[in-house]
Every structure is written in C-alpha cells, then in structure tokens.
Amino acid sequence: MSKLSQQEEKELIVFIKNWLKAYGYTQKDLANELNIRSSRTSEITQKLKEFYKKGGIFNIVKNLIKIEQKWLNNIHVETQEVNGTNPYKKLDIDSEFIESQPYNQLDLIDSVMNQINKDISE
C-alpha cells in the first residue's frame, strides 16, 4: 500500500482527537487499546501508518471500530450494573438503529469517511 499523504494524516489525527473527546477517552486510553507504550500523537500516528500499510484506510477503520465497540460494550456493562439504563441514550444514539443496521463493509467505510469529512469541515 502507498503511504498516507500529509493531508490524510492530519485529517485522521483531527478525527481521532474529536472521536476520543466525543466518547470521553484520552490518547492514553487509545494507546492502551493499540498496545503501544506511549500515548504521544506521533506514536499513535505510527501505529495507524502500520495499519494503513497492511490494508489501507479500511484496515485503520476496522481497528478503530473494534476499539469503539469494546468501549461501547464497556459503557453498556457499566451502565447496566449501576442503574440498568440504556448506554446509547448517554451518547444520544438510538440503540435500535445501531443494532439493526446490517452495514456491509463499503457502506461502513463510506459512513466513516463522510463523518471524518464533516468533522473536519466544522
């Protein structure tokens, strides 16, 4: 695979930072999930570049989705243990929509790329 362009790299980092902020996580949390020792942006970027080399933007997205699903499952378990509420309501997301959408991989990538572009333009 070719390398990420500088512009793509910048956009990806902006997306990652906004994504972490939206879920209330830190770069340290992401570094732990990526199994890297440092939470520095340069180290996270390096790991994302490794993902890109192995499968392009799809591989980056696939790995970030796995992390997000793990975090959502943790929120779900913690919330139910505390007060039995629906964790998706905290995120202002309709859980029926999430659980019922049979995305294929290309739809998912399109959706993520559209969100990245939207977040960057704001």
N, CA, C and O atoms as a printed pandas DataFrame, in Angstrom:
     atom_number atom_name residue_name chain_id  residue_number  x_coord  y_coord  z_coord
0              1         N          MET        A               1    0.844   -1.177    0.000
1              2        CA          MET        A               1    0.000    0.000    0.000
2              3         C          MET        A               1    0.893    1.246    0.000
3              4         O          MET        A               1    1.999    1.239    0.540
4              5         N          SER        A               2    0.391    2.289   -0.607
5              6        CA          SER        A               2    1.125    3.550   -0.575
6              7         C          SER        A               2    0.992    4.176    0.817
7              8         O          SER        A               2    0.224    3.709    1.658
8              9         N          LYS        A               3    1.752    5.230    1.029
9             10        CA          LYS        A               3    1.724    5.894    2.333
10            11         C          LYS        A               3    0.563    6.881    2.405
11            12         O          LYS        A               3    0.049    7.341    1.385
12            13         N          LEU        A               4    0.166    7.191    3.639
13            14        CA          LEU        A               4   -0.817    8.251    3.859
14            15         C          LEU        A               4   -0.185    9.578    3.463
15            16         O          LEU        A               4    0.984    9.820    3.766
16            17         N          SER        A               5   -0.937   10.433    2.796
17            18        CA          SER        A               5   -0.417   11.764    2.491
18            19         C          SER        A               5   -0.408   12.573    3.783
19            20         O          SER        A               5   -1.058   12.204    4.761
20            21         N          GLN        A               6    0.324   13.664    3.779
21            22        CA          GLN        A               6    0.362   14.520    4.963
22            23         C          GLN        A               6   -1.024   15.046    5.298
23            24         O          GLN        A               6   -1.392   15.132    6.469
24            25         N          GLN        A               7   -1.798   15.400    4.270
25            26        CA          GLN        A               7   -3.149   15.895    4.488
26            27         C          GLN        A               7   -4.030   14.811    5.097
27            28         O          GLN        A               7   -4.774   15.077    6.042
28            29         N          GLU        A               8   -3.954   13.598    4.570
29            30        CA          GLU        A               8   -4.740   12.491    5.113
30            31         C          GLU        A               8   -4.351   12.217    6.568
31            32         O          GLU        A               8   -5.203   11.953    7.416
32            33         N          GLU        A               9   -3.067   12.285    6.831
33            34        CA          GLU        A               9   -2.569   12.051    8.190
34            35         C          GLU        A               9   -3.116   13.105    9.159
35            36         O          GLU        A               9   -3.562   12.772   10.257
36            37         N          LYS        A              10   -3.081   14.362    8.753
37            38        CA          LYS        A              10   -3.608   15.443    9.591
38            39         C          LYS        A              10   -5.102   15.258    9.841
39            40         O          LYS        A              10   -5.576   15.397   10.969
40            41         N          GLU        A              11   -5.838   14.941    8.776
41            42        CA          GLU        A              11   -7.279   14.741    8.909
42            43         C          GLU        A              11   -7.592   13.567    9.839
43            44         O          GLU        A              11   -8.533   13.624   10.631
44            45         N          LEU        A              12   -6.803   12.521    9.735
45            46        CA          LEU        A              12   -7.010   11.351   10.572
46            47         C          LEU        A              12   -6.749   11.676   12.041
47            48         O          LEU        A              12   -7.494   11.227   12.912
48            49         N          ILE        A              13   -5.713   12.442   12.325
49            50        CA          ILE        A              13   -5.399   12.821   13.701
50            51         C          ILE        A              13   -6.497   13.723   14.268
51            52         O          ILE        A              13   -6.893   13.560   15.422
52            53         N          VAL        A              14   -6.989   14.664   13.473
53            54        CA          VAL        A              14   -8.083   15.530   13.927
54            55         C          VAL        A              14   -9.312   14.674   14.230
55            56         O          VAL        A              14   -9.980   14.870   15.246
56            57         N          PHE        A              15   -9.602   13.729   13.344
57            58        CA          PHE        A              15  -10.738   12.838   13.564
58            59         C          PHE        A              15  -10.556   12.043   14.854
59            60         O          PHE        A              15  -11.482   11.950   15.660
60            61         N          ILE        A              16   -9.370   11.470   15.055
61            62        CA          ILE        A              16   -9.095   10.653   16.243
62            63         C          ILE        A              16   -9.290   11.489   17.511
63            64         O          ILE        A              16   -9.915   11.032   18.468
64            65         N          LYS        A              17   -8.763   12.696   17.515
65            66        CA          LYS        A              17   -8.888   13.551   18.698
66            67         C          LYS        A              17  -10.349   13.897   18.984
67            68         O          LYS        A              17  -10.780   13.873   20.137
68            69         N          ASN        A              18  -11.105   14.215   17.943
69            70        CA          ASN        A              18  -12.529   14.510   18.130
70            71         C          ASN        A              18  -13.294   13.266   18.568
71            72         O          ASN        A              18  -14.190   13.347   19.409
72            73         N          TRP        A              19  -12.947   12.136   18.007
73            74        CA          TRP        A              19  -13.579   10.860   18.343
74            75         C          TRP        A              19  -13.344   10.529   19.811
75            76         O          TRP        A              19  -14.276   10.151   20.520
76            77         N          LEU        A              20  -12.112   10.670   20.267
77            78        CA          LEU        A              20  -11.796   10.408   21.669
78            79         C          LEU        A              20  -12.564   11.364   22.582
79            80         O          LEU        A              20  -13.120   10.957   23.602
80            81         N          LYS        A              21  -12.584   12.625   22.202
81            82        CA          LYS        A              21  -13.283   13.633   23.013
82            83         C          LYS        A              21  -14.778   13.316   23.105
83            84         O          LYS        A              21  -15.381   13.457   24.168
84            85         N          ALA        A              22  -15.366   12.889   21.996
85            86        CA          ALA        A              22  -16.803   12.582   21.970
86            87         C          ALA        A              22  -17.159   11.440   22.922
87            88         O          ALA        A              22  -18.246   11.428   23.499
88            89         N          TYR        A              23  -16.259   10.498   23.082
89            90        CA          TYR        A              23  -16.518    9.347   23.950
90            91         C          TYR        A              23  -15.931    9.513   25.350
91            92         O          TYR        A              23  -16.121    8.654   26.212
92            93         N          GLY        A              24  -15.225   10.610   25.575
93            94        CA          GLY        A              24  -14.663   10.861   26.894
94            95         C          GLY        A              24  -13.418   10.042   27.184
95            96         O          GLY        A              24  -13.107    9.765   28.342
96            97         N          TYR        A              25  -12.703    9.654   26.130
97            98        CA          TYR        A              25  -11.475    8.895   26.308
98            99         C          TYR        A              25  -10.279    9.780   25.981
99           100         O          TYR        A              25  -10.427   10.865   25.419
100          101         N          THR        A              26   -9.101    9.304   26.340
101          102        CA          THR        A              26   -7.866   10.053   26.123
102          103         C          THR        A              26   -6.965    9.301   25.153
103          104         O          THR        A              26   -7.222    8.151   24.798
104          105         N          GLN        A              27   -5.908    9.980   24.737
105          106        CA          GLN        A              27   -4.924    9.325   23.883
106          107         C          GLN        A              27   -4.280    8.154   24.625
107          108         O          GLN        A              27   -3.886    7.168   24.003
108          109         N          LYS        A              28   -4.173    8.257   25.930
109          110        CA          LYS        A              28   -3.627    7.156   26.727
110          111         C          LYS        A              28   -4.527    5.922   26.624
111          112         O          LYS        A              28   -4.038    4.800   26.491
112          113         N          ASP        A              29   -5.840    6.135   26.685
113          114        CA          ASP        A              29   -6.788    5.029   26.534
114          115         C          ASP        A              29   -6.630    4.373   25.162
115          116         O          ASP        A              29   -6.625    3.148   25.043
116          117         N          LEU        A              30   -6.500    5.213   24.126
117          118        CA          LEU        A              30   -6.326    4.683   22.775
118          119         C          LEU        A              30   -5.001    3.934   22.660
119          120         O          LEU        A              30   -4.938    2.865   22.054
120          121         N          ALA        A              31   -3.955    4.492   23.236
121          122        CA          ALA        A              31   -2.651    3.818   23.197
122          123         C          ALA        A              31   -2.733    2.444   23.861
123          124         O          ALA        A              31   -2.154    1.478   23.365
124          125         N          ASN        A              32   -3.441    2.357   24.963
125          126        CA          ASN        A              32   -3.612    1.060   25.626
126          127         C          ASN        A              32   -4.317    0.068   24.712
127          128         O          ASN        A              32   -3.924   -1.096   24.638
128          129         N          GLU        A              33   -5.349    0.517   24.021
129          130        CA          GLU        A              33   -6.092   -0.361   23.111
130          131         C          GLU        A              33   -5.253   -0.767   21.903
131          132         O          GLU        A              33   -5.421   -1.860   21.362
132          133         N          LEU        A              34   -4.355    0.110   21.485
133          134        CA          LEU        A              34   -3.489   -0.181   20.344
134          135         C          LEU        A              34   -2.236   -0.967   20.745
135          136         O          LEU        A              34   -1.415   -1.326   19.901
136          137         N          ASN        A              35   -2.109   -1.222   22.045
137          138        CA          ASN        A              35   -0.948   -1.944   22.590
138          139         C          ASN        A              35    0.373   -1.247   22.276
139          140         O          ASN        A              35    1.349   -1.877   21.869
140          141         N          ILE        A              36    0.376    0.071   22.476
141          142        CA          ILE        A              36    1.613    0.827   22.339
142          143         C          ILE        A              36    1.918    1.490   23.677
143          144         O          ILE        A              36    1.011    1.813   24.444
144          145         N          ARG        A              37    3.186    1.686   23.941
145          146        CA          ARG        A              37    3.619    2.174   25.259
146          147         C          ARG        A              37    3.368    3.655   25.472
147          148         O          ARG        A              37    3.038    4.084   26.578
148          149         N          SER        A              38    3.524    4.429   24.421
149          150        CA          SER        A              38    3.409    5.877   24.542
150          151         C          SER        A              38    2.071    6.356   23.992
151          152         O          SER        A              38    1.542    5.803   23.027
152          153         N          SER        A              39    1.539    7.390   24.623
153          154        CA          SER        A              39    0.284    7.962   24.137
154          155         C          SER        A              39    0.537    9.217   23.297
155          156         O          SER        A              39   -0.394    9.956   22.979
156          157         N          ARG        A              40    1.780    9.445   22.949
157          158        CA          ARG        A              40    2.102   10.610   22.132
158          159         C          ARG        A              40    1.458   10.483   20.751
159          160         O          ARG        A              40    1.322    9.384   20.214
160          161         N          THR        A              41    1.073   11.606   20.200
161          162        CA          THR        A              41    0.428   11.616   18.891
162          163         C          THR        A              41    1.303   10.942   17.840
163          164         O          THR        A              41    0.798   10.222   16.979
164          165         N          SER        A              42    2.599   11.170   17.907
165          166        CA          SER        A              42    3.498   10.573   16.914
166          167         C          SER        A              42    3.487    9.046   16.984
167          168         O          SER        A              42    3.585    8.378   15.955
168          169         N          GLU        A              43    3.369    8.489   18.195
169          170        CA          GLU        A              43    3.328    7.033   18.348
170          171         C          GLU        A              43    2.008    6.461   17.836
171          172         O          GLU        A              43    1.981    5.408   17.199
172          173         N          ILE        A              44    0.922    7.165   18.121
173          174        CA          ILE        A              44   -0.382    6.727   17.630
174          175         C          ILE        A              44   -0.404    6.803   16.100
175          176         O          ILE        A              44   -0.910    5.900   15.433
176          177         N          THR        A              45    0.144    7.877   15.561
177          178        CA          THR        A              45    0.224    8.028   14.111
178          179         C          THR        A              45    1.029    6.895   13.494
179          180         O          THR        A              45    0.658    6.360   12.450
180          181         N          GLN        A              46    2.122    6.533   14.134
181          182        CA          GLN        A              46    2.952    5.446   13.621
182          183         C          GLN        A              46    2.163    4.138   13.561
183          184         O          GLN        A              46    2.271    3.389   12.590
184          185         N          LYS        A              47    1.374    3.866   14.594
185          186        CA          LYS        A              47    0.562    2.653   14.622
186          187         C          LYS        A              47   -0.492    2.695   13.515
187          188         O          LYS        A              47   -0.749    1.679   12.869
188          189         N          LEU        A              48   -1.100    3.853   13.293
189          190        CA          LEU        A              48   -2.087    3.995   12.227
190          191         C          LEU        A              48   -1.440    3.790   10.859
191          192         O          LEU        A              48   -2.055    3.217    9.960
192          193         N          LYS        A              49   -0.212    4.252   10.702
193          194        CA          LYS        A              49    0.517    4.028    9.451
194          195         C          LYS        A              49    0.768    2.535    9.228
195          196         O          LYS        A              49    0.696    2.050    8.099
196          197         N          GLU        A              50    1.062    1.812   10.309
197          198        CA          GLU        A              50    1.244    0.362   10.192
198          199         C          GLU        A              50   -0.047   -0.292    9.720
199          200         O          GLU        A              50   -0.024   -1.164    8.851
200          201         N          PHE        A              51   -1.178    0.131   10.294
201          202        CA          PHE        A              51   -2.467   -0.394    9.859
202          203         C          PHE        A              51   -2.687   -0.099    8.377
203          204         O          PHE        A              51   -3.165   -0.948    7.624
204          205         N          TYR        A              52   -2.329    1.123    7.973
205          206        CA          TYR        A              52   -2.530    1.540    6.587
206          207         C          TYR        A              52   -1.701    0.669    5.641
207          208         O          TYR        A              52   -2.188    0.252    4.590
208          209         N          LYS        A              53   -0.469    0.400    6.010
209          210        CA          LYS        A              53    0.402   -0.430    5.173
210          211         C          LYS        A              53   -0.164   -1.840    5.005
211          212         O          LYS        A              53    0.026   -2.468    3.963
212          213         N          LYS        A              54   -0.849   -2.329    6.014
213          214        CA          LYS        A              54   -1.382   -3.692    5.979
214          215         C          LYS        A              54   -2.729   -3.800    5.276
215          216         O          LYS        A              54   -3.151   -4.905    4.936
216          217         N          GLY        A              55   -3.414   -2.688    5.050
217          218        CA          GLY        A              55   -4.731   -2.815    4.421
218          219         C          GLY        A              55   -5.406   -1.513    4.078
219          220         O          GLY        A              55   -6.614   -1.492    3.843
220          221         N          GLY        A              56   -4.669   -0.435    4.042
221          222        CA          GLY        A              56   -5.248    0.848    3.658
222          223         C          GLY        A              56   -6.157    1.441    4.721
223          224         O          GLY        A              56   -6.144    1.030    5.882
224          225         N          ILE        A              57   -6.941    2.409    4.298
225          226        CA          ILE        A              57   -7.830    3.110    5.223
226          227         C          ILE        A              57   -8.837    2.141    5.821
227          228         O          ILE        A              57   -9.267    2.305    6.963
228          229         N          PHE        A              58   -9.210    1.128    5.044
229          230        CA          PHE        A              58  -10.155    0.129    5.555
230          231         C          PHE        A              58   -9.603   -0.534    6.814
231          232         O          PHE        A              58  -10.346   -0.743    7.773
232          233         N          ASN        A              59   -8.330   -0.863    6.827
233          234        CA          ASN        A              59   -7.728   -1.516    7.992
234          235         C          ASN        A              59   -7.691   -0.582    9.198
235          236         O          ASN        A              59   -7.887   -1.022   10.331
236          237         N          ILE        A              60   -7.440    0.701    8.960
237          238        CA          ILE        A              60   -7.468    1.676   10.053
238          239         C          ILE        A              60   -8.872    1.729   10.633
239          240         O          ILE        A              60   -9.057    1.638   11.847
240          241         N          VAL        A              61   -9.862    1.877    9.755
241          242        CA          VAL        A              61  -11.249    1.970   10.194
242          243         C          VAL        A              61  -11.675    0.711   10.937
243          244         O          VAL        A              61  -12.326    0.790   11.978
244          245         N          LYS        A              62  -11.312   -0.434   10.410
245          246        CA          LYS        A              62  -11.675   -1.709   11.032
246          247         C          LYS        A              62  -11.151   -1.785   12.465
247          248         O          LYS        A              62  -11.870   -2.207   13.370
248          249         N          ASN        A              63   -9.908   -1.381   12.669
249          250        CA          ASN        A              63   -9.321   -1.421   14.008
250          251         C          ASN        A              63   -9.948   -0.395   14.945
251          252         O          ASN        A              63  -10.144   -0.679   16.126
252          253         N          LEU        A              64  -10.261    0.784   14.437
253          254        CA          LEU        A              64  -10.914    1.793   15.270
254          255         C          LEU        A              64  -12.332    1.368   15.641
255          256         O          LEU        A              64  -12.800    1.648   16.745
256          257         N          ILE        A              65  -13.006    0.697   14.726
257          258        CA          ILE        A              65  -14.353    0.199   15.019
258          259         C          ILE        A              65  -14.305   -0.854   16.122
259          260         O          ILE        A              65  -15.159   -0.866   17.008
260          261         N          LYS        A              66  -13.315   -1.731   16.068
261          262        CA          LYS        A              66  -13.166   -2.743   17.126
262          263         C          LYS        A              66  -12.993   -2.076   18.492
263          264         O          LYS        A              66  -13.593   -2.495   19.482
264          265         N          ILE        A              67  -12.171   -1.041   18.526
265          266        CA          ILE        A              67  -11.935   -0.314   19.779
266          267         C          ILE        A              67  -13.227    0.352   20.245
267          268         O          ILE        A              67  -13.586    0.275   21.420
268          269         N          GLU        A              68  -13.921    1.003   19.318
269          270        CA          GLU        A              68  -15.165    1.683   19.680
270          271         C          GLU        A              68  -16.206    0.687   20.190
271          272         O          GLU        A              68  -16.906    0.968   21.163
272          273         N          GLN        A              69  -16.310   -0.457   19.548
273          274        CA          GLN        A              69  -17.260   -1.474   20.003
274          275         C          GLN        A              69  -16.906   -1.956   21.400
275          276         O          GLN        A              69  -17.794   -2.180   22.223
276          277         N          LYS        A              70  -15.637   -2.115   21.669
277          278        CA          LYS        A              70  -15.203   -2.530   23.009
278          279         C          LYS        A              70  -15.597   -1.465   24.030
279          280         O          LYS        A              70  -16.107   -1.785   25.104
280          281         N          TRP        A              71  -15.361   -0.205   23.693
281          282        CA          TRP        A              71  -15.704    0.873   24.610
282          283         C          TRP        A              71  -17.215    0.941   24.821
283          284         O          TRP        A              71  -17.673    1.126   25.948
284          285         N          LEU        A              72  -17.984    0.796   23.759
285          286        CA          LEU        A              72  -19.437    0.826   23.895
286          287         C          LEU        A              72  -19.930   -0.341   24.746
287          288         O          LEU        A              72  -20.847   -0.180   25.551
288          289         N          ASN        A              73  -19.335   -1.494   24.575
289          290        CA          ASN        A              73  -19.707   -2.650   25.397
290          291         C          ASN        A              73  -19.363   -2.399   26.855
291          292         O          ASN        A              73  -20.121   -2.788   27.744
292          293         N          ASN        A              74  -18.231   -1.754   27.114
293          294        CA          ASN        A              74  -17.859   -1.418   28.491
294          295         C          ASN        A              74  -18.853   -0.427   29.090
295          296         O          ASN        A              74  -19.243   -0.560   30.249
296          297         N          ILE        A              75  -19.259    0.559   28.305
297          298        CA          ILE        A              75  -20.253    1.526   28.781
298          299         C          ILE        A              75  -21.556    0.796   29.068
299          300         O          ILE        A              75  -22.207    1.044   30.083
300          301         N          HIS        A              76  -21.929   -0.102   28.172
301          302        CA          HIS        A              76  -23.173   -0.863   28.321
302          303         C          HIS        A              76  -23.159   -1.669   29.619
303          304         O          HIS        A              76  -24.131   -1.637   30.373
304          305         N          VAL        A              77  -22.089   -2.377   29.883
305          306        CA          VAL        A              77  -21.988   -3.207   31.083
306          307         C          VAL        A              77  -21.961   -2.338   32.330
307          308         O          VAL        A              77  -22.675   -2.616   33.293
308          309         N          GLU        A              78  -21.150   -1.294   32.325
309          310        CA          GLU        A              78  -21.043   -0.417   33.498
310          311         C          GLU        A              78  -22.373    0.261   33.794
311          312         O          GLU        A              78  -22.774    0.359   34.954
312          313         N          THR        A              79  -23.052    0.725   32.768
313          314        CA          THR        A              79  -24.324    1.416   32.962
314          315         C          THR        A              79  -25.373    0.471   33.518
315          316         O          THR        A              79  -26.106    0.829   34.439
316          317         N          GLN        A              80  -25.448   -0.711   32.976
317          318        CA          GLN        A              80  -26.436   -1.667   33.462
318          319         C          GLN        A              80  -26.147   -2.057   34.909
319          320         O          GLN        A              80  -27.075   -2.260   35.692
320          321         N          GLU        A              81  -24.887   -2.161   35.264
321          322        CA          GLU        A              81  -24.536   -2.500   36.635
322          323         C          GLU        A              81  -24.935   -1.389   37.600
323          324         O          GLU        A              81  -25.366   -1.659   38.721
324          325         N          VAL        A              82  -24.792   -0.151   37.169
325          326        CA          VAL        A              82  -25.077    0.975   38.044
326          327         C          VAL        A              82  -26.573    1.216   38.196
327          328         O          VAL        A              82  -27.081    1.279   39.316
328          329         N          ASN        A              83  -27.280    1.351   37.080
329          330        CA          ASN        A              83  -28.689    1.709   37.211
330          331         C          ASN        A              83  -29.613    1.092   36.169
331          332         O          ASN        A              83  -30.781    1.474   36.094
332          333         N          GLY        A              84  -29.142    0.176   35.383
333          334        CA          GLY        A              84  -29.996   -0.529   34.434
334          335         C          GLY        A              84  -30.481    0.305   33.258
335          336         O          GLY        A              84  -31.472   -0.062   32.627
336          337         N          THR        A              85  -29.818    1.414   32.939
337          338        CA          THR        A              85  -30.257    2.243   31.821
338          339         C          THR        A              85  -29.570    1.821   30.532
339          340         O          THR        A              85  -28.630    1.027   30.538
340          341         N          ASN        A              86  -30.054    2.365   29.443
341          342        CA          ASN        A              86  -29.503    2.076   28.123
342          343         C          ASN        A              86  -28.286    2.977   27.872
343          344         O          ASN        A              86  -28.432    4.199   27.900
344          345         N          PRO        A              87  -27.094    2.422   27.629
345          346        CA          PRO        A              87  -25.898    3.249   27.454
346          347         C          PRO        A              87  -25.950    4.125   26.212
347          348         O          PRO        A              87  -25.310    5.176   26.177
348          349         N          TYR        A              88  -26.698    3.718   25.191
349          350        CA          TYR        A              88  -26.745    4.512   23.981
350          351         C          TYR        A              88  -27.464    5.832   24.202
351          352         O          TYR        A              88  -27.230    6.793   23.469
352          353         N          LYS        A              89  -28.322    5.893   25.185
353          354        CA          LYS        A              89  -29.008    7.144   25.482
354          355         C          LYS        A              89  -28.005    8.186   25.973
355          356         O          LYS        A              89  -28.162    9.376   25.697
356          357         N          LYS        A              90  -26.972    7.745   26.701
357          358        CA          LYS        A              90  -25.931    8.669   27.140
358          359         C          LYS        A              90  -25.240    9.306   25.940
359          360         O          LYS        A              90  -24.848   10.472   25.989
360          361         N          LEU        A              91  -25.095    8.549   24.881
361          362        CA          LEU        A              91  -24.406    9.024   23.694
362          363         C          LEU        A              91  -25.356    9.672   22.700
363          364         O          LEU        A              91  -24.943   10.095   21.621
364          365         N          ASP        A              92  -26.645    9.749   23.073
365          366        CA          ASP        A              92  -27.672   10.306   22.207
366          367         C          ASP        A              92  -27.745    9.543   20.889
367          368         O          ASP        A              92  -27.838   10.131   19.812
368          369         N          ILE        A              93  -27.700    8.228   21.003
369          370        CA          ILE        A              93  -27.765    7.350   19.840
370          371         C          ILE        A              93  -28.932    6.401   20.034
371          372         O          ILE        A              93  -29.137    5.879   21.129
372          373         N          ASP        A              94  -29.681    6.179   18.997
373          374        CA          ASP        A              94  -30.800    5.243   19.050
374          375         C          ASP        A              94  -30.241    3.825   18.942
375          376         O          ASP        A              94  -29.765    3.428   17.878
376          377         N          SER        A              95  -30.294    3.064   20.026
377          378        CA          SER        A              95  -29.698    1.728   20.052
378          379         C          SER        A              95  -30.355    0.792   19.053
379          380         O          SER        A              95  -29.688   -0.091   18.513
380          381         N          GLU        A              96  -31.650    0.962   18.792
381          382        CA          GLU        A              96  -32.310    0.106   17.811
382          383         C          GLU        A              96  -31.722    0.338   16.428
383          384         O          GLU        A              96  -31.581   -0.602   15.646
384          385         N          PHE        A              97  -31.376    1.588   16.123
385          386        CA          PHE        A              97  -30.756    1.895   14.837
386          387         C          PHE        A              97  -29.396    1.219   14.724
387          388         O          PHE        A              97  -29.085    0.615   13.697
388          389         N          ILE        A              98  -28.595    1.318   15.762
389          390        CA          ILE        A              98  -27.262    0.728   15.754
390          391         C          ILE        A              98  -27.339   -0.780   15.593
391          392         O          ILE        A              98  -26.626   -1.362   14.776
392          393         N          GLU        A              99  -28.197   -1.405   16.367
393          394        CA          GLU        A              99  -28.241   -2.858   16.375
394          395         C          GLU        A              99  -28.927   -3.436   15.147
395          396         O          GLU        A              99  -28.732   -4.611   14.836
396          397         N          SER        A             100  -29.722   -2.647   14.446
397          398        CA          SER        A             100  -30.477   -3.187   13.319
398          399         C          SER        A             100  -29.841   -2.901   11.963
399          400         O          SER        A             100  -30.309   -3.425   10.953
400          401         N          GLN        A             101  -28.793   -2.091   11.911
401          402        CA          GLN        A             101  -28.213   -1.728   10.629
402          403         C          GLN        A             101  -27.255   -2.806   10.133
403          404         O          GLN        A             101  -26.195   -3.005   10.727
404          405         N          PRO        A             102  -27.606   -3.503    9.059
405          406        CA          PRO        A             102  -26.728   -4.531    8.515
406          407         C          PRO        A             102  -25.752   -3.918    7.501
407          408         O          PRO        A             102  -25.856   -4.179    6.302
408          409         N          TYR        A             103  -24.816   -3.111    7.979
409          410        CA          TYR        A             103  -23.873   -2.460    7.086
410          411         C          TYR        A             103  -22.983   -3.484    6.406
411          412         O          TYR        A             103  -22.529   -4.450    7.020
412          413         N          ASN        A             104  -22.749   -3.254    5.139
413          414        CA          ASN        A             104  -21.667   -4.019    4.552
414          415         C          ASN        A             104  -20.421   -3.162    4.704
415          416         O          ASN        A             104  -20.521   -1.998    5.091
416          417         N          GLN        A             105  -19.276   -3.700    4.414
417          418        CA          GLN        A             105  -18.025   -3.018    4.714
418          419         C          GLN        A             105  -17.877   -1.711    3.953
419          420         O          GLN        A             105  -17.367   -0.737    4.507
420          421         N          LEU        A             106  -18.305   -1.664    2.709
421          422        CA          LEU        A             106  -18.158   -0.432    1.939
422          423         C          LEU        A             106  -19.075    0.666    2.460
423          424         O          LEU        A             106  -18.683    1.832    2.497
424          425         N          ASP        A             107  -20.295    0.307    2.865
425          426        CA          ASP        A             107  -21.193    1.291    3.455
426          427         C          ASP        A             107  -20.597    1.872    4.722
427          428         O          ASP        A             107  -20.686    3.075    4.968
428          429         N          LEU        A             108  -19.993    1.016    5.520
429          430        CA          LEU        A             108  -19.391    1.446    6.768
430          431         C          LEU        A             108  -18.232    2.402    6.516
431          432         O          LEU        A             108  -18.104    3.426    7.187
432          433         N          ILE        A             109  -17.397    2.064    5.552
433          434        CA          ILE        A             109  -16.267    2.933    5.219
434          435         C          ILE        A             109  -16.784    4.274    4.699
435          436         O          ILE        A             109  -16.280    5.327    5.088
436          437         N          ASP        A             110  -17.785    4.237    3.822
437          438        CA          ASP        A             110  -18.372    5.485    3.313
438          439         C          ASP        A             110  -18.904    6.331    4.454
439          440         O          ASP        A             110  -18.698    7.544    4.491
440          441         N          SER        A             111  -19.587    5.686    5.379
441          442        CA          SER        A             111  -20.161    6.397    6.515
442          443         C          SER        A             111  -19.067    7.047    7.356
443          444         O          SER        A             111  -19.191    8.208    7.746
444          445         N          VAL        A             112  -18.011    6.314    7.633
445          446        CA          VAL        A             112  -16.913    6.839    8.441
446          447         C          VAL        A             112  -16.210    7.978    7.709
447          448         O          VAL        A             112  -15.899    9.001    8.319
448          449         N          MET        A             113  -15.959    7.818    6.422
449          450        CA          MET        A             113  -15.279    8.868    5.662
450          451         C          MET        A             113  -16.149   10.129    5.591
451          452         O          MET        A             113  -15.632   11.242    5.685
452          453         N          ASN        A             114  -17.460    9.961    5.425
453          454        CA          ASN        A             114  -18.354   11.121    5.428
454          455         C          ASN        A             114  -18.311   11.832    6.775
455          456         O          ASN        A             114  -18.311   13.061    6.828
456          457         N          GLN        A             115  -18.276   11.070    7.857
457          458        CA          GLN        A             115  -18.214   11.672    9.189
458          459         C          GLN        A             115  -16.883   12.395    9.391
459          460         O          GLN        A             115  -16.842   13.482    9.968
460          461         N          ILE        A             116  -15.798   11.790    8.913
461          462        CA          ILE        A             116  -14.480   12.430    9.012
462          463         C          ILE        A             116  -14.513   13.766    8.279
463          464         O          ILE        A             116  -14.093   14.786    8.825
464          465         N          ASN        A             117  -15.010   13.763    7.044
465          466        CA          ASN        A             117  -15.072   14.996    6.263
466          467         C          ASN        A             117  -15.957   16.030    6.927
467          468         O          ASN        A             117  -15.625   17.215    6.936
468          469         N          LYS        A             118  -17.083   15.597    7.485
469          470        CA          LYS        A             118  -17.995   16.521    8.162
470          471         C          LYS        A             118  -17.324   17.126    9.394
471          472         O          LYS        A             118  -17.403   18.333    9.622
472          473         N          ASP        A             119  -16.651   16.265   10.199
473          474        CA          ASP        A             119  -15.998   16.739   11.409
474          475         C          ASP        A             119  -14.878   17.715   11.092
475          476         O          ASP        A             119  -14.686   18.703   11.801
476          477         N          ILE        A             120  -14.154   17.441   10.044
477          478        CA          ILE        A             120  -13.025   18.298    9.673
478          479         C          ILE        A             120  -13.511   19.651    9.172
479          480         O          ILE        A             120  -12.874   20.674    9.422
480          481         N          SER        A             121  -14.629   19.657    8.470
481          482        CA          SER        A             121  -15.125   20.918    7.900
482          483         C          SER        A             121  -15.775   21.820    8.948
483          484         O          SER        A             121  -16.006   23.001    8.686
484          485         N          GLU        A             122  -16.071   21.282   10.124
485          486        CA          GLU        A             122  -16.726   22.090   11.171
486          487         C          GLU        A             122  -15.768   22.983   11.897
487          488         O          GLU        A             122  -16.171   23.717   12.799
